[in-house]
Amino acid sequence: MNLDSSDHKGKVVVLTGGGGVLCAEMARAFGRAGARVAVLDLKLAAAEVVASAIREEGGEALAFAANVLERAALEAAAEAVRSRLGPCDILVNGAGGNHPKGTTSKENLQLEDFEHPDPDLASFFDLDEAGIRFVFDLNLLGTIMPCQVFARQMVGRQGCCILNISSMNAFRPLTRIPAYSAAKAAVSNFTQWLAVHFAPVGIRVNAIAPGFFVTEQNRSLLFLADGQPSARAAKILNQTPMARFGEPKDLLGTLLWLTSDAAAGFVNGIVVPVDGGFSAYSGV
């Protein structure tokens, strides 16, 4: 399937977190495919940058401010999208992220760290309840609530679908980020649940689980000040058979396939890894 010639033409596509690196590329792909794109982001200016880029490429796109954790804001955005572009056909739940207070300083708990704790280091026992709750709210509730709001515009209409963004962490939890890994596992589980729940009304629900992609959120963790990969990045690359990080364009084929009713009309309730082989490699 050619990325620029699918059955997305004229469809209204809503993307949350649309100002981010990965979702911006997804939004532009939908624009090139002839969709009418609604770019939603907590920061209106970030959404407008993406929408403007789509318009400059000859596509149709508008930017909307929306907090995925505020129902009133989502409902206002949904009504604005309906009035200016039409009812939502495709929802991509791209908003998500981690929080430092849901992250441990080290990969493993060492006995000496337990017996003589360093106040500058966070162990599992130091994880902050508010930080953990923030990560779960942003990733899980931030997926559930847009589904509740925008899927109302899909019920009873042909060719509508939802695409959630899970993570490789849902398959293989990474060290140091227990809250994020668990939250993304919940997104994968919710994807399957919602696919079953919505099947009678014709709304397909699937998810993409990206492997390791460089974004603004993780760039400082993956690269040193001189641009060389960090020790953590080196471990990731050693576990990735294709020996590189993903690029945003690597997600587009799966994105357009799963959201195409012509190409994936009988595909429902799956989570597709796009990870360069990371999930297939045992390390041996």
C-alpha positions as CSV (number, residue, x, y, z in Angstrom):
1,M,0.0,0.0,0.0
2,N,1.4,3.3,-1.0
3,L,1.6,5.6,2.0
4,D,0.1,8.5,0.1
5,S,-2.7,6.6,-1.6
6,S,-4.9,4.8,0.9
7,D,-8.5,5.1,1.8
8,H,-7.9,7.9,4.2
9,K,-8.9,10.6,1.8
10,G,-11.5,12.8,3.3
11,K,-11.5,11.1,6.7
12,V,-11.3,13.2,9.8
13,V,-8.3,12.1,11.8
14,V,-7.8,13.3,15.4
15,L,-4.4,13.0,17.0
16,T,-3.7,13.7,20.7
17,G,-0.2,14.6,21.6
18,G,0.1,15.8,18.0
19,G,2.8,18.3,18.7
20,G,5.3,15.6,19.7
21,V,8.0,14.2,17.4
22,L,6.3,10.9,16.6
23,C,2.8,12.1,16.3
24,A,3.8,15.1,14.2
25,E,5.2,12.7,11.6
26,M,2.0,10.6,11.8
27,A,-0.2,13.7,11.4
28,R,1.8,14.7,8.3
29,A,1.4,11.2,6.8
30,F,-2.4,11.5,7.2
31,G,-2.2,14.9,5.6
32,R,-0.4,13.5,2.6
33,A,-3.0,10.7,2.4
34,G,-5.7,13.3,2.0
35,A,-7.2,13.2,5.4
36,R,-8.6,16.2,7.3
37,V,-6.3,16.3,10.3
38,A,-7.1,17.7,13.7
39,V,-3.8,18.1,15.7
40,L,-4.5,18.2,19.4
41,D,-1.9,19.1,22.0
42,L,-1.6,20.5,25.5
43,K,0.3,23.4,23.9
44,L,-1.6,25.0,21.1
45,A,1.6,26.5,19.6
46,A,3.1,23.1,19.2
47,A,0.0,21.8,17.5
48,E,-0.1,24.8,15.2
49,V,3.5,24.1,14.0
50,V,2.4,20.7,12.9
51,A,-0.9,21.8,11.3
52,S,1.0,24.6,9.4
53,A,3.5,22.1,8.1
54,I,0.6,19.9,6.8
55,R,-1.0,22.9,5.1
56,E,2.2,23.9,3.5
57,E,2.4,20.4,2.0
58,G,-1.0,20.9,0.5
59,G,-3.0,19.1,3.1
60,E,-5.9,20.2,5.4
61,A,-5.2,20.5,9.1
62,L,-6.2,22.6,12.1
63,A,-4.7,22.9,15.5
64,F,-6.6,22.5,18.8
65,A,-5.5,22.9,22.4
66,A,-6.7,20.0,24.6
67,N,-5.6,18.4,27.9
68,V,-6.3,14.7,27.7
69,L,-6.9,14.6,31.4
70,E,-9.7,17.2,31.4
71,R,-13.0,16.0,30.1
72,A,-14.4,19.5,29.5
73,A,-11.4,20.4,27.4
74,L,-11.7,17.2,25.4
75,E,-15.4,17.8,24.8
76,A,-14.8,21.4,23.7
77,A,-12.1,20.2,21.3
78,A,-14.4,17.4,20.0
79,E,-17.2,19.9,19.3
80,A,-14.7,22.3,17.6
81,V,-13.4,19.4,15.4
82,R,-16.9,18.4,14.5
83,S,-18.0,21.9,13.5
84,R,-14.8,22.8,11.6
85,L,-13.8,19.5,10.0
86,G,-16.6,17.0,10.6
87,P,-17.1,14.0,12.9
88,C,-14.1,12.0,13.9
89,D,-13.4,8.9,11.8
90,I,-10.0,8.0,13.2
91,L,-8.6,8.7,16.7
92,V,-4.9,8.3,17.4
93,N,-4.1,8.5,21.1
94,G,-0.5,9.8,21.1
95,A,-0.4,11.7,24.3
96,G,1.8,10.1,26.9
97,G,5.1,10.2,28.7
98,N,7.0,9.5,31.9
99,H,7.9,11.4,35.1
100,P,11.2,11.5,37.0
101,K,9.4,10.8,40.3
102,G,8.3,7.5,38.9
103,T,11.8,6.5,38.0
104,T,14.6,4.8,40.0
105,S,18.1,6.0,39.9
106,K,19.7,2.6,39.4
107,E,18.7,-0.5,37.4
108,N,18.8,-2.9,40.4
109,L,18.5,-2.6,44.2
110,Q,21.8,-3.2,45.8
111,L,22.1,-4.3,49.5
112,E,24.5,-1.5,50.3
113,D,22.1,1.1,48.9
114,F,19.3,-0.4,51.0
115,E,21.3,-0.4,54.2
116,H,23.0,2.9,53.6
117,P,20.6,4.9,51.4
118,D,21.9,7.9,49.5
119,P,19.5,10.8,49.7
120,D,20.5,11.8,46.2
121,L,19.4,8.5,44.7
122,A,15.9,7.1,44.3
123,S,15.3,3.4,44.9
124,F,12.1,1.5,44.4
125,F,11.2,2.4,48.0
126,D,11.6,6.1,47.3
127,L,9.2,6.3,44.3
128,D,6.8,9.1,44.7
129,E,3.1,8.3,44.8
130,A,2.2,11.5,43.0
131,G,4.7,10.8,40.3
132,I,3.4,7.2,39.7
133,R,-0.1,8.5,39.6
134,F,0.8,11.2,37.1
135,V,2.3,8.6,34.8
136,F,-0.7,6.3,35.0
137,D,-3.1,9.1,34.5
138,L,-1.3,10.6,31.5
139,N,-0.8,7.3,29.7
140,L,-3.9,5.3,30.7
141,L,-6.6,7.8,31.5
142,G,-5.1,10.0,28.8
143,T,-6.0,7.2,26.4
144,I,-9.4,6.2,27.9
145,M,-10.9,9.7,28.1
146,P,-10.3,10.7,24.5
147,C,-11.9,7.4,23.5
148,Q,-14.9,8.2,25.6
149,V,-15.3,11.6,24.0
150,F,-14.4,11.1,20.4
151,A,-15.8,7.6,19.9
152,R,-19.3,9.1,20.5
153,Q,-18.8,10.6,17.0
154,M,-18.0,7.2,15.5
155,V,-20.7,4.9,16.8
156,G,-22.9,3.7,13.9
157,R,-20.7,5.1,11.1
158,Q,-18.6,3.0,8.7
159,G,-14.9,2.9,8.6
160,C,-14.1,4.3,12.0
161,C,-11.2,3.2,14.2
162,I,-9.0,4.0,17.2
163,L,-5.3,3.6,17.3
164,N,-3.6,3.6,20.7
165,I,0.1,4.1,21.3
166,S,1.6,1.4,23.6
167,S,5.3,0.8,24.0
168,M,7.9,-1.9,23.8
169,N,7.9,-1.5,27.6
170,A,4.6,-3.2,27.7
171,F,6.2,-6.4,26.3
172,R,9.6,-6.1,27.9
173,P,9.7,-3.7,30.9
174,L,12.8,-1.6,31.0
175,T,14.8,-1.1,34.2
176,R,14.3,2.2,36.1
177,I,10.9,3.1,34.7
178,P,8.4,0.9,36.5
179,A,5.5,3.3,36.3
180,Y,5.8,4.0,32.6
181,S,6.2,0.3,31.8
182,A,3.2,-0.7,33.8
183,A,1.1,2.1,32.4
184,K,1.9,1.1,28.8
185,A,1.1,-2.5,29.6
186,A,-2.3,-1.2,30.8
187,V,-2.8,0.6,27.5
188,S,-2.2,-2.6,25.6
189,N,-4.7,-4.5,27.8
190,F,-7.2,-1.6,27.4
191,T,-6.8,-1.8,23.7
192,Q,-7.9,-5.4,23.6
193,W,-10.8,-4.7,26.0
194,L,-12.1,-1.8,24.0
195,A,-11.8,-3.7,20.7
196,V,-14.1,-6.4,22.1
197,H,-16.5,-3.8,23.6
198,F,-16.8,-1.7,20.4
199,A,-16.9,-4.6,17.9
200,P,-20.7,-4.7,17.7
201,V,-20.8,-1.0,16.7
202,G,-18.1,-1.3,14.0
203,I,-15.3,0.6,15.7
204,R,-11.9,-1.2,15.4
205,V,-9.3,-0.6,18.1
206,N,-5.6,-1.5,17.7
207,A,-2.3,-0.2,19.0
208,I,1.3,0.3,17.9
209,A,4.1,-0.5,20.3
210,P,7.1,1.5,19.2
211,G,10.5,0.3,20.1
212,F,13.2,2.8,20.8
213,F,12.8,6.1,19.0
214,V,14.6,9.4,19.9
215,T,12.2,12.0,21.1
216,E,12.6,15.3,23.0
217,Q,11.6,13.4,26.2
218,N,14.4,10.8,26.0
219,R,17.2,12.5,24.1
220,S,19.2,13.5,27.2
221,L,19.0,9.9,28.4
222,L,20.2,8.4,25.2
223,F,23.0,10.8,24.2
224,L,25.8,12.5,26.0
225,A,26.6,16.2,25.6
226,D,29.1,15.3,22.8
227,G,26.4,13.4,20.8
228,Q,27.8,10.0,21.6
229,P,25.3,7.3,22.8
230,S,25.0,7.0,26.6
231,A,25.6,3.6,28.3
232,R,21.9,3.0,28.4
233,A,21.6,3.7,24.7
234,A,24.4,1.3,23.9
235,K,22.6,-1.4,25.8
236,I,19.4,-0.7,23.8
237,L,21.3,-0.9,20.5
238,N,23.0,-4.1,21.5
239,Q,19.6,-5.7,22.1
240,T,18.2,-4.4,18.8
241,P,19.0,-6.7,15.9
242,M,18.8,-3.9,13.4
243,A,21.3,-2.0,15.6
244,R,19.7,1.5,15.3
245,F,17.0,3.6,16.8
246,G,13.8,3.9,15.0
247,E,13.0,6.9,12.9
248,P,9.5,8.5,12.9
249,K,8.9,7.4,9.3
250,D,9.3,3.8,10.4
251,L,5.9,3.9,12.1
252,L,4.0,5.2,9.1
253,G,3.4,1.9,7.2
254,T,1.9,0.3,10.3
255,L,0.0,3.5,11.1
256,L,-1.7,3.7,7.7
257,W,-2.3,0.0,7.5
258,L,-4.1,-0.3,10.9
259,T,-6.2,2.8,10.3
260,S,-7.2,1.7,6.7
261,D,-10.6,0.0,6.6
262,A,-9.7,-1.4,3.2
263,A,-6.4,-2.8,4.2
264,A,-7.1,-3.8,7.8
265,G,-10.9,-4.0,8.1
266,F,-10.8,-7.4,9.8
267,V,-7.8,-6.5,12.1
268,N,-9.0,-5.8,15.6
269,G,-7.6,-5.9,19.1
270,I,-3.9,-6.3,18.3
271,V,-0.8,-4.5,19.4
272,V,1.9,-4.4,16.7
273,P,5.6,-4.0,17.8
274,V,7.6,-1.7,15.6
275,D,11.0,-2.3,17.2
276,G,13.7,-3.4,14.9
277,G,13.5,-6.9,16.3
278,F,14.1,-5.9,20.0
279,S,11.2,-8.1,21.2
280,A,12.4,-11.1,19.2
281,Y,16.0,-11.1,20.5
282,S,16.8,-13.1,23.6
283,G,20.3,-11.5,24.0
284,V,22.0,-14.7,23.0
